Amino acid sequence: MPITFTAAREVPDDVELLAVPVYADLSVPAGSPVELDVGFLKAAGFDGKPGKSRALPADDGTLVLAVGMGDKAKVDPEVFRRAAARLVSWTGPARRAATTLLAAAPDVPGAAQALAEGAAMAAYRYTEFKSAKGNGAKPAELEELVVVGAGGARLQKELDRGATVASAVNLARDLVNGPAGAITPRKLAAVAASVAKDAGLTAEILDEKAIKAERLGALAGVAAGSDEPARLIRLTYEPAGRARGTVALVGKGITFDSGGLSLKTADGMMTMKTDMSGAAAVIATMSVLPALGCKVRVIGIAPTTENMPGGSAIKPGDVLTARNGKTIEVLNTDAEGRLVLADGLSLATEAGVDAIVDLATLTGAQVVALGRRIAGLMGNNDAFVDQVSAAAARAGEGMWHLPLPDEYRRDIDSEVADMKNIGRPGQAGTLIAGLFLREFVDDTPWAHLDIAGPARSDEDAGYIRRGGTGFGVRTLIELLTTFEKPKR
């Protein structure tokens, strides 16, 4: 069960654990409800750095957890996320805990939301296929976290918002962590339709016949080698009152990527159930927009299919025609994500939106360049890219603005079609993919997030759990709830 967050002005008497903030100099905020034995903390090697903690008993028998907040002058929302994650990771059997963490920096905007996000994301476990007889992974025991601070109803509202954002992240994680046999294109579409019904969204699901009728030739081409039929998911959120604008979200939804006839290695396929992380982020983001009172109209598009090497699979050298009429020579069937996105971006552009954001686990080159924690950010409108980057910074998700050099466009010129789906081997793979996608957005302000690295983690680290991370959800929510129309 998700953690319940309760705002309070004082620490309740009946909590099993009290978490208090400690700065890097081992001082505590004024008015702390407990006195800490600094000598004990020093002897135990506790240094007050973010993500660190040390338990010690209080005079009244309550267990106290000293949680590191780092330099007092540098406490920001991300520090609160990490501190709350440490709290949850340590609580053990405690069912009800309280914390005065907000006292560490009471004037930091969004601190309570960040605290709730960090705690709820850290408590996440994927247990769908765990059995009690096997290596069962028990979820965190903590049921309620009482957050002490000023503000009353305002504080509670901020905590609730953080819990809502985290619920979207955890939904995306569930979808990404599900085995490819359990999350097929049809089942992902069914989940999206169910999410839409529960949240009050409009859902439209295109089956394989409708995909062909709608001239989504790139999506249909990638799907040709699989026995599982493709789906095109389209969700629409209409805000109450006048919308501040319309934004389209487009997510790559390859539910399993074998590479097609350009077959991956066995090791390369082991985590390819996660190749639909972009679609998962879009569906999850859409699920909470009504609850958050988003003032922007949002269209979520997720082209979803498997990429398999069946007898009817597309072959290197085949030519596909995308929705916008441009032709693509497919020289590597493992560069399929940009193909399905071509149709998704074309649909978004036709909808006449004010801006487009796409997310995709698109290139291994992104991991080489930026590692597992930072996404590549590209786009055709610097002002809008800056808006996305600022939203990511506030949300605590790392992104780096990469260029789309016009002189590299010639690298995807094709001898037989309008373009080919790969550039020069070993050169600027992430940028080439971005330049390819740019061909399908016309002059609509557009940002592309290559999340190949941060979409999955191989280890537990703070509020990040091993497996699907739900990366991008927090950024999208922050962007949509603060969106300003970019100039063209």
Secondary structure as the mmCIF struct_conf table of DSSP 4:
data_model
#
loop_
_struct_conf.conf_type_id
_struct_conf.id
_struct_conf.beg_label_comp_id
_struct_conf.beg_label_asym_id
_struct_conf.beg_label_seq_id
_struct_conf.end_label_comp_id
_struct_conf.end_label_asym_id
_struct_conf.end_label_seq_id
HELX_LH_PP_P HELX_LH_PP_P1 PRO A 2 ILE A 3
STRN STRN1 THR A 4 ALA A 8
BEND BEND1 ARG A 9 GLU A 10
TURN_TY1_P TURN_TY1_P1 ASP A 13 ASP A 14
BEND BEND2 GLU A 16 GLU A 16
STRN STRN2 LEU A 17 TYR A 23
TURN_TY1_P TURN_TY1_P2 ALA A 24 ASP A 25
BEND BEND3 LEU A 26 LEU A 26
TURN_TY1_P TURN_TY1_P3 ALA A 30 GLY A 31
BEND BEND4 PRO A 33 VAL A 34
HELX_RH_AL_P HELX_RH_AL_P1 VAL A 38 ALA A 43
TURN_TY1_P TURN_TY1_P4 ALA A 44 GLY A 45
TURN_TY1_P TURN_TY1_P5 PRO A 50 GLY A 51
STRN STRN3 SER A 53 PRO A 57
TURN_TY1_P TURN_TY1_P6 ASP A 59 ASP A 60
BEND BEND5 GLY A 61 GLY A 61
STRN STRN4 LEU A 63 GLY A 70
HELX_RH_3T_P HELX_RH_3T_P1 LYS A 72 LYS A 74
HELX_RH_AL_P HELX_RH_AL_P2 PRO A 77 TRP A 90
TURN_TY1_P TURN_TY1_P7 GLY A 92 PRO A 93
BEND BEND6 ARG A 95 ARG A 95
STRN STRN5 ARG A 96 THR A 99
HELX_RH_3T_P HELX_RH_3T_P2 LEU A 101 ALA A 104
TURN_TY1_P TURN_TY1_P8 PRO A 106 ASP A 107
BEND BEND7 VAL A 108 VAL A 108
TURN_TY1_P TURN_TY1_P9 PRO A 109 GLY A 110
HELX_RH_AL_P HELX_RH_AL_P3 ALA A 111 ALA A 122
TURN_TY1_P TURN_TY1_P10 ALA A 123 ALA A 123
TURN_TY1_P TURN_TY1_P11 GLU A 128 PHE A 129
BEND BEND8 ALA A 132 ASN A 135
HELX_LH_PP_P HELX_LH_PP_P2 LYS A 138 ALA A 140
STRN STRN6 GLU A 144 VAL A 148
BEND BEND9 ALA A 150 ALA A 150
TURN_TY1_P TURN_TY1_P12 GLY A 152 GLY A 152
HELX_RH_AL_P HELX_RH_AL_P4 ALA A 153 ASN A 177
BEND BEND10 GLY A 178 GLY A 178
TURN_TY1_P TURN_TY1_P13 ALA A 180 ALA A 182
BEND BEND11 ILE A 183 ILE A 183
HELX_RH_AL_P HELX_RH_AL_P5 PRO A 185 ALA A 199
TURN_TY1_P TURN_TY1_P14 GLY A 200 GLY A 200
STRN STRN7 THR A 202 LEU A 206
HELX_RH_AL_P HELX_RH_AL_P6 GLU A 208 ALA A 213
TURN_TY1_P TURN_TY1_P15 GLU A 214 ARG A 215
HELX_RH_AL_P HELX_RH_AL_P7 GLY A 217 ALA A 223
TURN_TY1_P TURN_TY1_P16 ALA A 224 GLY A 225
BEND BEND12 ASP A 227 GLU A 228
HELX_LH_PP_P HELX_LH_PP_P3 PRO A 229 ALA A 230
STRN STRN8 ARG A 231 TYR A 237
BEND BEND13 ALA A 240 ARG A 242
BEND BEND14 ARG A 244 ARG A 244
STRN STRN9 THR A 246 GLY A 251
STRN STRN10 GLY A 253 ASP A 257
TURN_TY1_P TURN_TY1_P17 GLY A 260 LEU A 261
BEND BEND15 SER A 262 SER A 262
HELX_LH_PP_P HELX_LH_PP_P4 LEU A 263 THR A 265
HELX_RH_AL_P HELX_RH_AL_P8 ALA A 266 MET A 269
TURN_TY1_P TURN_TY1_P18 MET A 270 THR A 271
HELX_RH_3T_P HELX_RH_3T_P3 MET A 272 MET A 276
HELX_RH_AL_P HELX_RH_AL_P9 SER A 277 LEU A 292
TURN_TY1_P TURN_TY1_P19 GLY A 293 GLY A 293
BEND BEND16 VAL A 296 VAL A 296
STRN STRN11 ARG A 297 ASN A 307
TURN_TY1_P TURN_TY1_P20 GLY A 311 SER A 312
TURN_TY1_P TURN_TY1_P21 PRO A 316 GLY A 317
STRN STRN12 ASP A 318 THR A 321
TURN_TY1_P TURN_TY1_P22 ARG A 323 ASN A 324
BEND BEND17 GLY A 325 GLY A 325
STRN STRN13 THR A 327 VAL A 330
BEND BEND18 LEU A 331 LEU A 331
TURN_TY1_P TURN_TY1_P23 THR A 333 ASP A 334
HELX_RH_AL_P HELX_RH_AL_P10 GLY A 337 GLU A 350
TURN_TY1_P TURN_TY1_P24 ALA A 351 GLY A 352
BEND BEND19 ASP A 354 ASP A 354
STRN STRN14 ALA A 355 ALA A 360
HELX_RH_AL_P HELX_RH_AL_P11 GLY A 364 LEU A 370
TURN_TY1_P TURN_TY1_P25 GLY A 371 ARG A 373
STRN STRN15 ILE A 374 GLY A 379
BEND BEND20 ASN A 380 ASN A 380
HELX_RH_AL_P HELX_RH_AL_P12 ASP A 382 ALA A 395
TURN_TY1_P TURN_TY1_P26 GLY A 396 GLY A 396
STRN STRN16 GLY A 398 HIS A 401
HELX_RH_3T_P HELX_RH_3T_P4 ASP A 406 ILE A 412
BEND BEND21 GLU A 415 ASP A 418
STRN STRN17 MET A 419 LYS A 420
BEND BEND22 ASN A 421 ASN A 421
BEND BEND23 ARG A 424 ARG A 424
TURN_TY1_P TURN_TY1_P27 PRO A 425 GLY A 426
BEND BEND24 GLN A 427 GLN A 427
HELX_RH_AL_P HELX_RH_AL_P13 GLY A 429 ARG A 438
TURN_TY1_P TURN_TY1_P28 GLU A 439 PHE A 440
BEND BEND25 VAL A 441 VAL A 441
TURN_TY1_P TURN_TY1_P29 ASP A 442 ASP A 443
BEND BEND26 THR A 444 THR A 444
STRN STRN18 TRP A 446 ASP A 450
TURN_TY1_P TURN_TY1_P30 ALA A 452 ALA A 455
STRN STRN19 ARG A 456 SER A 457
BEND BEND27 ASP A 458 GLU A 459
STRN STRN20 ALA A 461 ALA A 461
TURN_TY1_P TURN_TY1_P31 GLY A 462 TYR A 463
STRN STRN21 ILE A 464 ILE A 464
BEND BEND28 ARG A 466 ARG A 466
STRN STRN22 GLY A 467 GLY A 468
TURN_TY1_P TURN_TY1_P32 PHE A 471 GLY A 472
HELX_RH_AL_P HELX_RH_AL_P14 VAL A 473 THR A 481
TURN_TY1_P TURN_TY1_P33 THR A 482 THR A 482
HELX_LH_PP_P HELX_LH_PP_P5 LYS A 485 LYS A 487
#
